[in-house]
């Protein structure tokens, strides 16, 4: 209790200047101290101004060459190939890809509707023509899963609780089925019922990681690199940067 704003500022300055910790570590220390003083010691710290902040490194994004993209795709099959093709061909995040539902795929208009993406906003992006036949086969497979679920009188897919309450038939509607459904049902802790969720992110990323290794990719490769590569290659191919900003769902053109 004998220490206050001056000591906290000195400690955070020490972390940045002497220990040279990352910006995230310094912020974590700041948040922990604010919580300690506010909720445990019950003492106000003040404005905490003039704190030397640890600098955030500005790393250039990793980007695949077009040959590297082709090499990775050659190592994938089935739904894994289709997911990677959507990540690269439409610039989706892995979470956005896994949350796609049948109703979000507009084959005739060659569009994908991305619901509740980063920032909780919907957006429309392109659907590459070359993957259309593969998408149609996947949608046929989901329709088969849907018929089996109906036959067994299962609960259907997970939907937002508010919508499920207002429209009880949504979970068993084909349009609301995930494009990449999980093979098994899982328990929804909020309702206590079992629903078919989408494929787990860990499963998808594990398959991609194996493909990166088989393709001898030496870069720091993650699923997000497909999105970076989509943006870079689109610009190189002459896509207007403002159009690309809309397709990617970025608020700031600099990102």
Secondary structure, 3 states (H helix, E strand, C coil): CCCCHHHHHHHHHHHHHCCCCCHHHHHHHHHHHHHHHHHHHCCCCCCCCCCCCCCCCCCCCCCCCHHHHHHHHHCCCHHHHHHHHHHHHHCCCHHHHHCCEHHHEECCCCEEEECCCCCCCCEEEECCHHHHHHHHHHHHHHHHHHHHHHHCCCCCECCCHHHHHHCCCHHHCHHHCECCEEEEEEECCCCCCEEEEECCHHHHHHHHHHHHHHCCCCCCCCCHHHHHHHHHHHHHCCCCHHHHHHHHCCCCCCC
